[in-house]
Amino acid sequence: MPRDYYEVLGLERSATLQQIKSAYRKLAVRHHPDRNPGDSGAEEKFKEAAAAYAVLSDPEKRRRYDRFGHQAAPSGGGFDPSTFADFSDILGDVFGDIFGNRAGGRRRRAGADLRYDLPLSFEEAAFGVAPKLRIPRLEHCDTCGGNGSAPGSGPTACRVCHGRGQVQFSQGFFSVARTCPDCRGTGTVIRDPCVDCGGRGLTERQRSIQVRVPAGVDSGSRLRLPGEGEHGRHGGPPGDLFVVIDVEPHERFVRRGADVLSSVTVGYPQAVLGCTMEVETIHGTSSLKVPPATEHGSTFLLKSQGIPRVDGRGRGNHIVEVRLEVPAPRDLSERELEHVRALAELNEDGHGTAGAATREARSVLDRVIAFFTGSGQKTGPADGAKRAERSSEA
C-alpha cells in the first residue's frame, strides 16, 4: 500500500487547496528528475508527490479518498501520467516548456522598451531644456482595437490545441506539454485578419512627446518615461521609453562633473605686476584678480559659477587656468627688446633694490627666460585644478 497522501505532502487532513499546491510545488522542485539525473529514489518521490497531488487537488477525488482511502484512487492509488496535463499552473514558471506555458486565452505581453539618443548643447545640458521628440513606435490598431481581427469578427479557438495553447504527448511515463505550433501558445487563431494591421493588432505611428530634461544632466544620463514605449500584443501594456543624453563639447569650456574649466591668457608684464580681467562663464562675465608673480598654469576658483547639480544641491565652480603668453623676439619692436635685455642684465648682475618686489620680479623673469629657452616645466589644467582645490579647502 502506498503512503498516506497527506503524509506524503506533509499536511494535515484539514489543509486548504492552496496549502496542497504549495506543498506539492516544493516537493516537485526538490525531486524533479531533471534536477536529479540518475537518482531513482528522487524519481520515486517525485511520482509519489504527483500521485498525492492528483487526488488531493481534485475536490471530488479528495472527498472519496478521505472516505475510502487508497481504494478510491485510480489504479489503486498509483501514479497517473495524465496528471501532468494539469501541472502548468503549478510548475510552468519553474520548468518552462517541460510542462508548457499556462493554458487558455491569449497571453497579454508587455510591449518593447524604446531608446532615444538626444543630443544637447553644452548650455542646454547645464540649464535644462524641454524638447519635443517624435518617436516611431507600434501602437494598438484603431480598426481592430488591437485584437488583429477584422471588424465584426474575432479570434477563434485553435483547432489543434482546442484553446489551451498547448499540445501534449507521452514520453515514457511523462505526459509532456509543449507550446502549440499552430497558435503559438495563444489558444486562438485569427481566421479573418484586420486589413489595416494584417492581424498583428499593432500599427506603426509617429508620436510627439515633450520631454523635460533637468538642469545639470551629462552625457550618459538616462531619462525613463514609463508607458511611452511600444504597445503590447493582444492588448498588453506598453513598455517604457529611455532617453539617453549626449552632450556636445564646448569650444571654450570643459566640464568636470558640476565644475567648468576654462583658461585665460596674460602677458608676462601682467603676470609680474598682477591685473584684473573679465572672465567668461556660463552665467556671464565675472571679474578675476590675477595677483603679482602669477605662474604659468596657476588656477583660480570662481565659486558657484559652474553647472547646477541635478539633485538641486547648488552649483559647481568655475576653475580658471592662467596661461602665460610670451611673444617671440621677431614679434617685438627694438625698444621692447632693449627692455627685455635690460631686465635680463639686471637679473644676471643682481643690481637694483633688494626688496621683496624685486625678488618677485627676478623670479618671474627667470621663468620667462626659461619659457623662452624651453627649459621650464608647464602645468596642465588638471594639476592646476588640484592646486586650486587644495587652496580652497585650506
KEVOVEX-805531 format. One record per residue (C-alpha): residue in three letters; x, y, z. Coordinates in steps of 0.02 Angstrom, whole numbers, padded with zeros to 5 digits, always signed. Example, Ala and Ser with C-alpha at 12.3 -4.5 7.8 and 13.67 -1.06 7.14 Angstrom:
ALA+00615-00225+00390;SER+00684-00053+00357;
end
This chain:
MET+00000+00000+00000;PRO+00066+00174-00041;ARG+00092+00301+00096;ASP-00048+00413+00154;TYR-00061+00559+00031;TYR-00071+00688+00168;GLU+00085+00613+00244;VAL+00174+00619+00075;LEU+00140+00807+00061;GLY+00173+00837+00245;LEU-00002+00907+00276;GLU-00145+00891+00397;ARG-00311+00824+00332;SER-00385+00997+00353;ALA-00261+01075+00231;THR-00328+01201+00106;LEU-00308+01187-00082;GLN-00176+01325-00080;GLN-00077+01230+00053;ILE-00087+01073-00053;LYS-00022+01165-00206;SER+00118+01247-00107;ALA+00174+01083-00027;TYR+00172+00994-00195;ARG+00270+01132-00280;LYS+00411+01118-00152;LEU+00422+00929-00168;ALA+00412+00932-00358;VAL+00552+01057-00372;ARG+00660+00961-00249;HIS+00637+00788-00326;HIS+00610+00826-00511;PRO+00707+00701-00620;ASP+00788+00841-00720;ARG+00867+00903-00560;ASN+00915+00730-00501;PRO+00976+00635-00654;GLY+01004+00450-00620;ASP+00929+00459-00444;SER+00793+00327-00440;GLY+00747+00373-00261;ALA+00711+00554-00309;GLU+00609+00494-00458;GLU+00501+00384-00346;LYS+00471+00528-00225;PHE+00426+00641-00370;LYS+00298+00515-00435;GLU+00231+00488-00259;ALA+00205+00675-00234;ALA+00123+00690-00406;ALA+00003+00550-00366;ALA-00042+00630-00199;TYR-00071+00798-00281;ALA-00178+00721-00420;VAL-00301+00659-00290;LEU-00298+00793-00157;SER-00308+00940-00279;ASP-00471+00874-00352;PRO-00616+00906-00231;GLU-00715+00751-00285;LYS-00564+00634-00284;ARG-00511+00704-00115;ARG-00685+00676-00042;ARG-00683+00494-00098;TYR-00504+00472-00036;ASP-00547+00543+00135;ARG-00690+00416+00147;PHE-00619+00259+00067;GLY-00430+00286+00066;HIS-00320+00217-00074;GLN-00458+00102-00135;ALA-00544+00257-00206;ALA-00390+00317-00301;PRO-00367+00270-00486;SER-00263+00113-00516;GLY-00259+00081-00331;GLY-00176+00246-00294;GLY-00032+00227-00417;PHE+00050+00363-00522;ASP-00065+00435-00657;PRO+00034+00507-00804;SER-00114+00613-00861;THR-00092+00714-00702;PHE+00046+00811-00790;ALA-00082+00890-00905;ASP-00139+00999-00761;PHE+00031+01046-00690;SER+00062+01203-00793;ASP-00017+01315-00661;ILE+00098+01241-00530;LEU+00268+01222-00613;GLY+00260+01318-00776;ASP+00364+01462-00708;VAL+00494+01341-00637;PHE+00521+01215-00777;GLY+00463+01314-00928;ASP+00415+01207-01076;ILE+00441+01042-00983;PHE+00259+01064-00932;GLY+00217+01203-01055;ASN+00151+01378-01028;ARG-00011+01417-00940;ALA-00156+01359-01043;GLY-00306+01454-01108;GLY-00329+01627-01178;ARG-00215+01743-01273;ARG-00070+01799-01164;ARG-00054+01987-01143;ARG+00129+02031-01162;ALA+00204+02198-01120;GLY+00271+02300-01266;ALA+00455+02327-01300;ASP+00555+02466-01219;LEU+00623+02601-01334;ARG+00782+02705-01332;TYR+00802+02881-01400;ASP+00975+02964-01408;LEU+00954+03151-01375;PRO+01100+03267-01420;LEU+01110+03427-01316;SER+01220+03579-01323;PHE+01332+03620-01175;GLU+01213+03758-01117;GLU+01056+03651-01139;ALA+01130+03516-01028;ALA+01184+03645-00900;PHE+01018+03739-00884;GLY+00890+03609-00939;VAL+00775+03604-01090;ALA+00604+03535-01138;PRO+00614+03475-01319;LYS+00477+03387-01416;LEU+00528+03217-01482;ARG+00449+03119-01624;ILE+00453+02936-01577;PRO+00408+02798-01701;ARG+00327+02654-01609;LEU+00200+02513-01625;GLU+00027+02556-01558;HIS-00137+02462-01548;CYS-00230+02462-01712;ASP-00381+02578-01708;THR-00478+02472-01833;CYS-00475+02308-01737;GLY-00440+02377-01563;GLY-00281+02276-01552;ASN-00355+02100-01569;GLY-00298+02080-01750;SER-00468+02026-01819;ALA-00573+02116-01948;PRO-00720+02217-01879;GLY-00868+02105-01842;SER-00761+01952-01813;GLY-00641+01895-01680;PRO-00511+01765-01635;THR-00573+01585-01634;ALA-00515+01440-01528;CYS-00367+01346-01601;ARG-00420+01180-01678;VAL-00255+01096-01638;CYS-00246+01131-01451;HIS-00433+01169-01426;GLY-00394+01337-01348;ARG-00270+01276-01218;GLY-00116+01347-01304;GLN-00028+01180-01277;VAL-00017+01010-01356;GLN+00025+00856-01253;PHE+00114+00696-01295;SER+00178+00549-01196;GLN+00362+00523-01166;GLY+00392+00369-01058;PHE+00286+00390-00902;PHE+00277+00578-00932;SER+00139+00671-01021;VAL+00234+00822-01084;ALA+00152+00985-01137;ARG+00226+01095-01272;THR+00176+01262-01345;CYS+00051+01237-01485;PRO+00138+01262-01653;ASP-00022+01323-01737;CYS-00073+01463-01619;ARG+00099+01483-01538;GLY+00029+01470-01364;THR-00110+01600-01380;GLY-00250+01472-01385;THR-00336+01566-01526;VAL-00309+01597-01711;ILE-00367+01738-01824;ARG-00465+01674-01974;ASP-00515+01846-02040;PRO-00368+01964-02007;CYS-00385+02153-01998;VAL-00339+02233-02164;ASP-00251+02381-02081;CYS-00131+02286-01968;GLY-00127+02116-02056;GLY-00185+02026-01900;ARG-00043+02089-01789;GLY-00154+02205-01690;LEU-00016+02338-01698;THR+00024+02478-01820;GLU+00174+02594-01826;ARG+00144+02777-01788;GLN+00243+02934-01751;ARG+00208+03002-01577;SER+00257+03177-01520;ILE+00317+03181-01339;GLN+00382+03330-01240;VAL+00525+03283-01126;ARG+00581+03390-00980;VAL+00769+03374-00964;PRO+00826+03438-00793;ALA+00972+03558-00773;GLY+01141+03477-00744;VAL+01124+03317-00847;ASP+01281+03248-00928;SER+01324+03126-01066;GLY+01259+02954-01023;SER+01116+03017-00914;ARG+00955+02919-00943;LEU+00777+02982-00925;ARG+00641+02849-00906;LEU+00467+02887-00971;PRO+00351+02747-00911;GLY+00221+02687-01035;GLU+00294+02780-01184;GLY+00368+02625-01266;GLU+00285+02508-01391;HIS+00113+02438-01353;GLY+00098+02255-01307;ARG+00019+02120-01414;HIS-00161+02068-01384;GLY-00196+02223-01279;GLY-00039+02206-01172;PRO+00029+02359-01079;PRO+00157+02472-01164;GLY+00342+02469-01124;ASP+00448+02618-01070;LEU+00546+02749-01166;PHE+00726+02784-01114;VAL+00801+02950-01170;VAL+00992+02943-01168;ILE+01083+03110-01160;ASP+01235+03152-01268;VAL+01311+03323-01230;GLU+01408+03408-01369;PRO+01580+03480-01324;HIS+01603+03668-01299;GLU+01733+03769-01392;ARG+01793+03862-01236;PHE+01732+03764-01085;VAL+01773+03590-01019;ARG+01658+03503-00897;ARG+01712+03401-00746;GLY+01557+03346-00651;ALA+01470+03507-00599;ASP+01630+03611-00620;VAL+01676+03707-00777;LEU+01858+03732-00830;SER+01922+03868-00946;SER+02085+03963-00974;VAL+02138+04145-00995;THR+02296+04214-01070;VAL+02401+04352-00991;GLY+02562+04434-01046;TYR+02718+04424-00938;PRO+02702+04607-00878;GLN+02528+04566-00809;ALA+02593+04404-00734;VAL+02735+04501-00648;LEU+02634+04651-00589;GLY+02462+04573-00572;CYS+02300+04629-00653;THR+02110+04617-00651;MET+02023+04542-00801;GLU+01849+04488-00856;VAL+01821+04300-00872;GLU+01678+04223-00970;THR+01573+04091-00878;ILE+01413+04002-00923;HIS+01322+04131-00814;GLY+01402+04282-00897;THR+01563+04378-00863;SER+01648+04382-00694;SER+01798+04480-00630;LEU+01958+04385-00591;LYS+02100+04464-00495;VAL+02268+04396-00551;PRO+02396+04429-00412;PRO+02577+04482-00445;ALA+02704+04346-00486;THR+02572+04227-00553;GLU+02647+04069-00627;HIS+02601+03990-00791;GLY+02468+03857-00759;SER+02404+03934-00597;THR+02218+03906-00567;PHE+02087+04013-00480;LEU+01914+03971-00417;LEU+01754+04066-00457;LYS+01635+03990-00330;SER+01460+03938-00383;GLN+01489+03991-00563;GLY+01480+03813-00629;ILE+01339+03695-00680;PRO+01184+03667-00572;ARG+01183+03496-00490;VAL+01047+03376-00545;ASP+00996+03342-00365;GLY+00966+03528-00338;ARG+01107+03550-00211;GLY+01181+03711-00278;ARG+01302+03736-00420;GLY+01479+03686-00457;ASN+01627+03806-00476;HIS+01715+03885-00623;ILE+01901+03848-00624;VAL+02011+03967-00723;GLU+02186+03920-00779;VAL+02307+04063-00816;ARG+02417+04038-00967;LEU+02571+04149-00989;GLU+02587+04221-01164;VAL+02769+04254-01211;PRO+02793+04333-01383;ALA+02931+04277-01500;PRO+03076+04401-01520;ARG+03025+04432-01701;ASP+02858+04499-01640;LEU+02940+04631-01526;SER+02997+04803-01576;GLU+03178+04854-01550;ARG+03130+04960-01399;GLU+03037+04814-01320;LEU+03188+04702-01349;GLU+03300+04830-01263;HIS+03189+04825-01108;VAL+03195+04635-01107;ARG+03385+04639-01120;ALA+03394+04766-00979;LEU+03288+04653-00869;ALA+03398+04506-00912;GLU+03557+04604-00866;LEU+03476+04660-00703;ASN+03436+04481-00659;GLU+03612+04419-00703;ASP+03709+04559-00612;GLY+03596+04565-00460;HIS+03587+04755-00469;GLY+03438+04855-00406;THR+03342+04869-00245;ALA+03346+04711-00144;GLY+03163+04722-00092;ALA+03029+04588-00096;ALA+02952+04658-00256;THR+03120+04650-00346;ARG+03148+04471-00291;GLU+02974+04426-00356;ALA+03011+04513-00521;ARG+03177+04420-00538;SER+03089+04256-00500;VAL+02958+04288-00633;LEU+03092+04345-00756;ASP+03185+04182-00727;ARG+03027+04089-00775;VAL+03001+04198-00928;ILE+03178+04162-00987;ALA+03154+03977-00952;PHE+02995+03983-01054;PHE+03090+04061-01199;THR+03226+03930-01192;GLY+03105+03785-01166;SER+03184+03730-01002;GLY+03032+03772-00896;GLN+02900+03644-00845;LYS+02719+03683-00883;THR+02574+03630-00776;GLY+02417+03560-00856;PRO+02239+03608-00812;ALA+02209+03454-00708;ASP+02361+03486-00597;GLY+02314+03668-00579;ALA+02137+03624-00534;LYS+02202+03513-00394;ARG+02305+03656-00325;ALA+02153+03768-00329;GLU+02051+03640-00234;ARG+02183+03621-00101;SER+02192+03809-00085;SER+02003+03819-00068;GLU+01999+03685+00066;ALA+02136+03772+00165;
end
